[in-house]
Amino acid sequence: MSDNPYRKYSLLPYTRDKAIAMLRRCWQVGDTLAVAEWLGVEYIPPTPPEGMDLSDEWRYMVEDARKWLDDIYHRLYEPVHA
């Protein structure tokens, strides 16, 4: 079997564990591209507030990306209580 985590003709990884592992890896580095491509959605980063230096802007952007990834995880893998 190859290292490709995707099923043929499907956007979803083979298993729930592989999908969660991908989300976790993306969260660690604040990368939204793989998840956006996987789900066919677009992440639109916010504009950082004025007056931030470059490192603060970077921190702000990574924090927002992680928040977006957390929301994706909760929508996909946490049960909805009626």
MDAnalysis code that builds the backbone (N, CA, C; Angstrom):
import MDAnalysis as mda
import numpy as np

u = mda.Universe.empty(246, n_residues=82, atom_resindex=np.repeat(np.arange(82), 3), trajectory=True)
u.add_TopologyAttr("name", ["N", "CA", "C"] * 82)
u.add_TopologyAttr("resid", np.arange(1, 83))
u.add_TopologyAttr("resname", ["MET", "SER", "ASP", "ASN", "PRO", "TYR", "ARG", "LYS", "TYR", "SER", "LEU", "LEU", "PRO", "TYR", "THR", "ARG", "ASP", "LYS", "ALA", "ILE", "ALA", "MET", "LEU", "ARG", "ARG", "CYS", "TRP", "GLN", "VAL", "GLY", "ASP", "THR", "LEU", "ALA", "VAL", "ALA", "GLU", "TRP", "LEU", "GLY", "VAL", "GLU", "TYR", "ILE", "PRO", "PRO", "THR", "PRO", "PRO", "GLU", "GLY", "MET", "ASP", "LEU", "SER", "ASP", "GLU", "TRP", "ARG", "TYR", "MET", "VAL", "GLU", "ASP", "ALA", "ARG", "LYS", "TRP", "LEU", "ASP", "ASP", "ILE", "TYR", "HIS", "ARG", "LEU", "TYR", "GLU", "PRO", "VAL", "HIS", "ALA"])
u.atoms.positions = np.array([
    [0.838, -1.171, 0.000],
    [0.000, 0.000, 0.000],
    [0.888, 1.241, 0.000],
    [0.491, 2.247, -0.697],
    [1.303, 3.460, -0.792],
    [1.095, 4.356, 0.421],
    [1.885, 5.427, 0.494],
    [1.759, 6.383, 1.590],
    [0.625, 7.370, 1.374],
    [-0.044, 7.290, 0.250],
    [-1.144, 8.200, -0.036],
    [-2.292, 7.929, 0.937],
    [-2.652, 8.913, 1.789],
    [-3.685, 8.672, 2.796],
    [-5.103, 8.774, 2.253],
    [-5.265, 9.028, 0.967],
    [-6.599, 9.245, 0.412],
    [-7.097, 8.025, -0.343],
    [-8.388, 7.790, -0.282],
    [-9.010, 6.744, -1.080],
    [-9.099, 7.213, -2.526],
    [-9.066, 6.275, -3.439],
    [-9.260, 6.629, -4.838],
    [-10.681, 7.161, -4.994],
    [-10.808, 8.280, -5.697],
    [-12.090, 8.931, -5.954],
    [-12.736, 9.508, -4.693],
    [-11.961, 9.829, -3.693],
    [-12.526, 10.400, -2.476],
    [-11.601, 11.472, -1.927],
    [-12.185, 12.483, -1.338],
    [-11.390, 13.529, -0.706],
    [-10.995, 13.169, 0.718],
    [-11.631, 12.160, 1.283],
    [-11.391, 11.838, 2.684],
    [-10.231, 10.874, 2.857],
    [-9.412, 11.069, 3.883],
    [-8.367, 10.090, 4.195],
    [-8.996, 8.726, 4.492],
    [-8.179, 7.666, 4.415],
    [-8.666, 6.294, 4.603],
    [-9.455, 6.115, 5.888],
    [-8.922, 6.631, 6.954],
    [-9.551, 6.396, 8.249],
    [-9.719, 7.699, 9.010],
    [-10.543, 7.616, 10.013],
    [-10.741, 8.770, 10.892],
    [-9.417, 9.152, 11.565],
    [-8.646, 8.143, 11.982],
    [-7.368, 8.411, 12.648],
    [-6.403, 9.165, 11.741],
    [-6.364, 8.797, 10.462],
    [-5.478, 9.507, 9.528],
    [-5.949, 10.941, 9.312],
    [-7.254, 11.136, 9.265],
    [-7.790, 12.490, 9.107],
    [-7.458, 13.346, 10.324],
    [-7.624, 12.781, 11.507],
    [-7.311, 13.521, 12.730],
    [-5.818, 13.801, 12.808],
    [-4.992, 12.840, 12.395],
    [-3.541, 13.058, 12.399],
    [-3.164, 14.196, 11.452],
    [-3.823, 14.256, 10.288],
    [-3.539, 15.348, 9.354],
    [-3.952, 16.690, 9.958],
    [-5.127, 16.737, 10.574],
    [-5.569, 17.970, 11.226],
    [-4.588, 18.390, 12.320],
    [-4.099, 17.419, 13.079],
    [-3.158, 17.720, 14.168],
    [-1.845, 18.287, 13.622],
    [-1.328, 17.659, 12.548],
    [-0.081, 18.161, 11.945],
    [-0.266, 19.587, 11.432],
    [-1.382, 19.834, 10.774],
    [-1.647, 21.179, 10.254],
    [-1.792, 22.179, 11.391],
    [-2.442, 21.774, 12.479],
    [-2.633, 22.663, 13.622],
    [-1.286, 23.044, 14.237],
    [-0.372, 22.080, 14.325],
    [0.921, 22.332, 14.961],
    [1.688, 23.448, 14.278],
    [1.575, 23.550, 12.976],
    [2.318, 24.580, 12.248],
    [1.438, 25.736, 11.780],
    [0.132, 25.637, 12.040],
    [-0.773, 26.705, 11.614],
    [-0.991, 26.728, 10.115],
    [-0.979, 25.540, 9.491],
    [-1.121, 25.441, 8.035],
    [-2.549, 25.042, 7.686],
    [-3.233, 25.864, 6.917],
    [-4.620, 25.581, 6.548],
    [-4.761, 25.035, 5.134],
    [-3.728, 25.109, 4.333],
    [-3.834, 24.769, 2.914],
    [-4.258, 23.319, 2.679],
    [-3.623, 22.372, 3.359],
    [-3.952, 20.960, 3.137],
    [-5.400, 20.664, 3.498],
    [-5.866, 21.221, 4.600],
    [-7.245, 20.985, 5.032],
    [-8.222, 21.673, 4.087],
    [-7.895, 22.876, 3.656],
    [-8.765, 23.595, 2.724],
    [-8.901, 22.823, 1.410],
    [-7.798, 22.280, 0.903],
    [-7.849, 21.479, -0.323],
    [-8.609, 20.179, -0.096],
    [-8.388, 19.548, 1.040],
    [-9.022, 18.282, 1.382],
    [-10.541, 18.428, 1.410],
    [-11.028, 19.518, 1.995],
    [-12.471, 19.702, 2.160],
    [-13.105, 20.576, 1.085],
    [-12.292, 21.183, 0.253],
    [-12.836, 22.047, -0.788],
    [-13.393, 23.347, -0.247],
    [-12.789, 23.835, 0.819],
    [-13.197, 25.113, 1.403],
    [-12.027, 26.078, 1.318],
    [-12.296, 27.330, 1.588],
    [-11.241, 28.335, 1.513],
    [-11.074, 29.001, 2.869],
    [-9.842, 29.091, 3.301],
    [-9.525, 29.824, 4.525],
    [-9.131, 31.234, 4.117],
    [-9.832, 32.215, 4.664],
    [-9.517, 33.614, 4.375],
    [-8.942, 34.224, 5.645],
    [-7.644, 34.485, 5.649],
    [-7.022, 35.015, 6.865],
    [-7.485, 36.441, 7.151],
    [-7.612, 36.764, 8.428],
    [-8.007, 38.121, 8.791],
    [-6.838, 39.087, 8.643],
    [-7.149, 40.347, 8.589],
    [-6.110, 41.373, 8.563],
    [-5.681, 41.643, 10.001],
    [-4.388, 41.539, 10.295],
    [-3.937, 41.810, 11.661],
    [-4.200, 43.269, 12.036],
    [-4.461, 43.526, 13.308],
    [-4.660, 44.902, 13.749],
    [-3.414, 45.748, 13.484],
    [-3.627, 47.017, 13.266],
    [-2.494, 47.916, 13.016],
    [-1.641, 48.052, 14.270],
    [-0.379, 48.361, 14.047],
    [0.541, 48.594, 15.148],
    [1.285, 47.358, 15.616],
    [1.044, 46.214, 14.997],
    [1.760, 44.995, 15.387],
    [3.076, 44.927, 14.630],
    [4.107, 44.423, 15.310],
    [5.348, 44.178, 14.581],
    [5.215, 42.829, 13.865],
    [6.205, 42.481, 13.077],
    [6.120, 41.296, 12.223],
    [5.913, 40.012, 13.025],
    [6.610, 39.855, 14.136],
    [6.458, 38.625, 14.919],
    [5.072, 38.543, 15.556],
    [4.517, 39.683, 15.985],
    [3.160, 39.684, 16.530],
    [2.132, 39.371, 15.449],
    [2.339, 39.889, 14.242],
    [1.444, 39.576, 13.127],
    [1.476, 38.081, 12.825],
    [2.666, 37.515, 12.817],
    [2.816, 36.081, 12.540],
    [2.087, 35.264, 13.604],
    [2.285, 35.625, 14.853],
    [1.631, 34.936, 15.962],
    [0.103, 35.037, 15.837],
    [-0.381, 36.215, 15.481],
    [-1.813, 36.454, 15.306],
    [-2.382, 35.574, 14.187],
    [-1.666, 35.486, 13.078],
    [-2.132, 34.699, 11.939],
    [-2.140, 33.195, 12.253],
    [-1.102, 32.715, 12.926],
    [-1.048, 31.298, 13.294],
    [-2.168, 30.976, 14.283],
    [-2.406, 31.863, 15.231],
    [-3.479, 31.658, 16.203],
    [-4.840, 31.579, 15.507],
    [-5.074, 32.445, 14.526],
    [-6.341, 32.411, 13.799],
    [-6.466, 31.131, 12.972],
    [-5.383, 30.707, 12.344],
    [-5.414, 29.463, 11.568],
    [-5.722, 28.280, 12.478],
    [-5.130, 28.258, 13.657],
    [-5.399, 27.174, 14.599],
    [-6.855, 27.188, 15.060],
    [-7.407, 28.371, 15.263],
    [-8.812, 28.481, 15.653],
    [-9.705, 27.923, 14.533],
    [-9.374, 28.233, 13.281],
    [-10.130, 27.728, 12.133],
    [-10.045, 26.205, 12.068],
    [-8.841, 25.654, 12.279],
    [-8.658, 24.205, 12.253],
    [-9.410, 23.534, 13.401],
    [-9.408, 24.151, 14.583],
    [-10.184, 23.620, 15.707],
    [-11.663, 23.546, 15.350],
    [-12.171, 24.588, 14.714],
    [-13.577, 24.617, 14.324],
    [-13.883, 23.503, 13.323],
    [-13.000, 23.293, 12.362],
    [-13.177, 22.206, 11.388],
    [-13.234, 20.869, 12.116],
    [-12.297, 20.644, 13.034],
    [-12.267, 19.389, 13.790],
    [-13.583, 19.177, 14.532],
    [-14.037, 20.196, 15.246],
    [-15.264, 20.061, 16.030],
    [-16.475, 19.781, 15.142],
    [-16.527, 20.398, 13.985],
    [-17.650, 20.163, 13.071],
    [-17.624, 18.751, 12.488],
    [-16.435, 18.210, 12.267],
    [-16.335, 16.889, 11.652],
    [-16.409, 15.737, 12.646],
    [-15.821, 15.911, 13.819],
    [-15.583, 14.746, 14.671],
    [-16.198, 14.790, 16.053],
    [-16.888, 15.837, 16.418],
    [-17.547, 15.829, 17.719],
    [-19.042, 15.666, 17.505],
    [-19.656, 14.816, 18.311],
    [-21.083, 14.560, 18.119],
    [-21.928, 15.797, 18.422],
    [-23.025, 15.899, 17.705],
    [-23.967, 16.988, 17.932],
    [-25.048, 16.460, 18.859],
    [-25.247, 17.154, 19.956],
    [-26.275, 16.740, 20.909],
    [-27.575, 17.452, 20.589],
    [-28.631, 16.684, 20.486],
    [-29.939, 17.274, 20.150],
    [-30.639, 17.812, 21.369],
])
